[in-house]
Amino acid sequence: MQPTQRVVVLALDGVYPFELGIPARIFGAADGRYEVVTCTVDGRPVRSNADFTIGVEHGPQALATADTVVIAPISPEEITRTLPEAVAAVELIPPATRIVSICTGAFVLAAAGLLDGRRATTHWQLADVFRKMYPHVTLDPDVLFVDEGRILTSAGAASGVDVCLHLVRKDHGSDLANAVARRCVVPPFRDGGQAQYIEQPVPDQGAASTAATRAWALEHLGEPLTLADLAAHARMSLRTFARRFNDEVGLSPGRWIVQQRVARARHLLEASDLSVDHIAGEVGFATGASLRQHLHAAIGVSPQAYRRTFQASRRG
């Protein structure tokens, strides 16, 4: 077994209790691979955004001992007041330490200058505020999390689960990450991004759902699947189908199909020894080059690198 990694979670005044507990729950279910401790900027209890305070056993000195630091989110109303002391605490983190933010925790990293010139995300409702405050950060509000190597940022609320599972997968392979997900009764990987959850106009009550067509499409990913094919299956006009699909899913049909193909390709790269070209055909990308392009756009790595990472962990 690999040495235990120390995860230190920084709790600030106005912290969201649900998100604060995510690292302990996910990493704590990883067969003893992680030790999780929680600290505050002064070692004292912090107010939550609910009607209770949270006591901790560690002060900011714990940040210097971490392999990974997680910045838990705070209510938007607390951001401006809390940033100075939060940035001071972040400055105690050694340069090589991995740092993760959940939701509004990205504001702390941006205020500390750690996101300048980087791609990052935060809760979609705060995207405009974030952009105005930190114009030197490339904000992507459509994704669940962004992995920039040493710095990772995640979107709102439950995306903290996604990024923590991603780290378990990255550190120890997909088998352990999947086991942790089962123990916590959460999906091991969620397709798509925050766009699924951005508030959309309520569809007409009489509108036919596109769910049956989506299920059909998943069974036929290896086929071309044009918009005309999908609309014909749903027995709608092209325009009506595209509008209703976007209303229900938050994505265009084309973008959704690409995401599902990438997700299926990732599974096959992890679970099989099929060639990249073969997998490309199985999931509906015309060539291996097309699969490489779409996979790199989605997760920033090539099929070969992805397979090396996760198959080596699974077999080792």
N, C-alpha and C positions, 0 to 999 in steps of 0.2 A: 504493500500500500504506500502511496506517495505521502510525503510529510503533510501534516495538517496545515492549512492556510488560515491565517488570521484575518477576519473581516471585522472592521470597526465601523459602526453606524453612527453618524453624527446627528443628534436630535437637537433641533432649535426651537425656540419659543414659537408657539402656534403650529407645532408639528401635527401632521395627520396621523392618527394612531394606526389606521389600516396599513398605510404604506410603510410606516415605521416598522411594523412587524413582519413585513414580507421577507427581508433578508434572513431573519432568524428562522422563519418557517421553511423557506426553500433550502438555504444552505444547511440548516439543522437537520434536514431529512436526507442528507447526502452521505450516509454511512460513515460519519465521523471525519470526513475529508476537510471540514471547515470548523473553525472556532469563531463564534460570533459574539462580539461584545458591543455595548452601546455606550456612548459618551455624550457629554454636553460641553459647551464652551467653557464652563467653570466648575463642572462636577456637581452642580446643584440640579434639583428637579426642574423640569420645563413644563410650561402650560401646553396642553394639547388644544386643538381647535374645537374640542368638545368641552364637557363640564368637569374635567378632571386633570390632574397633573401627573407627570410620569417621573418617577425617581430612577436614577441610574447609579452605577457603582464606579464609574470612571470619568475622569476629567479629560481635557484636551490632550494631555500627554499620551493617551492611548493612540492617538492618530499617528504618532511617530513609530509605533510598533506594528502597524498594519501592513499586510500584503495587498489588501484591497480596502478602500474606504468608500462607504456609501453615504451620500448626502440625502437624508430623508426630506420630503417636501414640507413646506409650511403654507398656511393660507395666504392668498395673494395680498391681503391687507397687512400682513406682517413683513412683507419682503423688504420694503425700504428701511424700516426700523431695524431689522435684524441683520442686514447685509454687512455692516462694518465689523461686528464681532464674529460673524460667520467667516468672512474673508480672513480675519486674523487667525482663526482656527485652521483654515485650509492652508495657510502659509507654514504650518507646522508639519505638513505632510511631506515626507522625503520625495525627491524628484522622480524616483523610479517606481513609486507606488501606483498601483492601478486605482483609478477614481471613477466612481459611478454616481450619477445623479438620477433621482426619480422625480418626475413631474417638475415642480418649481425649484427643485434642487439645482437645476441648470442655471438659474439666475445667480446662485452663489458662485458656481464655477466661472460664469461669464464675468461677474464682478471682479473675480480674482485674476482675470486675464487668461485663464486656462483654455478658453474656447476661441480666442482670437485666431482668425484664419482657418478655423475648423468647421466641419459640418456638425450640427447638433439638432436636438429636438427638445420640445417641452409640451405641455398640455396645449391642445389646439386652440382653446379659448383665450390663451395668453399670447398667441403668436404675434399679434400686432404690437402689443406692449413690449415683448421681448425684442422685436426688430428695432423698435424706436430706441430702446435703452442700449442695445448692443449691435450696432450696425456692422461691426467687423466680424460677426459670427454668421456663418451660412446656415440659416435656420431651415429645417425641413419638417414642417408640421404634419406631414402625411404619413410618417412612419411610426412604428411602435418603439423603436430604439435605434440609436446610431452607435456603431462600434468604430471608434477611431484609434483602436489599439490600446494605449494606456488610458484614454479618456472615453467613457461611454455615457451617453445621455439617453434617458427613456422618457416616454410621453406620460400621459396622465394615469393616475391610479393603478389599475391592474397591469399596466405595461411594466411595472416594477417586477411582477412575476415573470414576464417574458424575458427581461434582461437578465434576471438572476438565473433562470433556467439556461439562457444562452451562455452564461459564464460557466455553469456546471458542465454543459456540453463542450465548451471550448477547453476547459481545464481537464476533464475526465472522460469525455466521450458521450455518445448519444445513449448508450445503454443506461448509464447512471442517470443522465438527465431525464430519460423516459421513466425510469423507476421513481425518481423524485416526483415527477409530474403525477404519476399514478397515486403515490402516497398522499399527495396534496389535493387530489381530485381536480386537477386542472389540465388543460391540453398541453402537451409537450412543446407544441409549436403552433402559433396562430398565423394563418395566412393573412396577407393584406396589412393595412396600417390604420392610422387614426381616421382616415377618410371614411371608413366603415361606420364610425361612431359620431362624426360631425352631424349636427342636427340637420335633417332634411325635411322638406315639405311632406306632410302626411299624404300618402297616395289616396286617390279616389277610392271610396269604399267598394265601388263596383269593379275596380281594376283587377284584372286577372293576374295572379302571382306569377313571377318568373321562376319560382323555386323548382318546378318540375323540369323546366328547360335547363336550369343550372345542374340539376342532378343528372340529366341526360348528357349534358356536355362533359361532365366529369367521367362518364363512361366512354366518351368518344374523343378524348384529348389527342389521340394520335391522328385524328382526321383534321382537315383544314379548318373547319368550324368558322365560317364567315358569319358576319352579322346577318346576312340573308338566311343562312342555315338556321341560326338561332331563332330569328323572328318567325320563320316558317314553322319550326317545331312548336313555338308558342302560339301560332295562328294569329299573329299580329302584323301590322305594317311595320316597316323598318323604323320609322320615326316613333311610333307608339311603343314598340318594344324597347328601343334605346332609352326612351324617357322613363319608362316604368322600371327598367333594370337599374338605372342610375338612382331612382328614388328608393328602391328597396335595398340596394347593395352599397351605394355610395361610390361606385366606380363605373366606368364605361364597360360595356361587354368585352371589348378588346383588351383592356387593361386587366380585367378580372381573369380572362382566359390565360394571359401571359403569367399572372401570379400563380394560377393553379398548375400550369405547366412547369414553372420553376419549382414549386413545392413538390410535385411528383418526381421531378428530376433529382432533387436533393435526396428524397427517400431512396431512389434507385442507386444513387451514388454511394449512399451509406450501406445499403443492404444487399447489393449485388456486385458482381465483377463484370457486368456488361460494359462494353466499350462506350465511350462518350458518343460516338456516332449512332450506336444502337439505341442508347437512351434518348438521344435527340429525336429519333424516329418514333420511339414509344410514346413520347409525351407531346409530339406534334410540332417540334421545331424542325425545319426543313433540313438543316445540316448541323454537324457538330459545332461549326463556327457560330451559328445562330444561338445554340445553347450556351456556348461560352460567353457570348455577348450579353445575353439576358441574365445569366447567373451572376456575372461580374457586376452588372448594373444593379442587381438586387442585393447582393451581399458582399461585393467587393473582392471576390476570389475566383480563381479559375476552377473548372470541374476537377482537374487533377489535384489541385491544392486542397480543395474541399474533401475529396475522397481520402487523400493521405491523412488529413487531420482526424477524420472521424472513423475510418476503417482501422487505422493504427490503434486508436484508443479502444475501439470495440474488440479488437483481437488481442491487444496487449494486456 
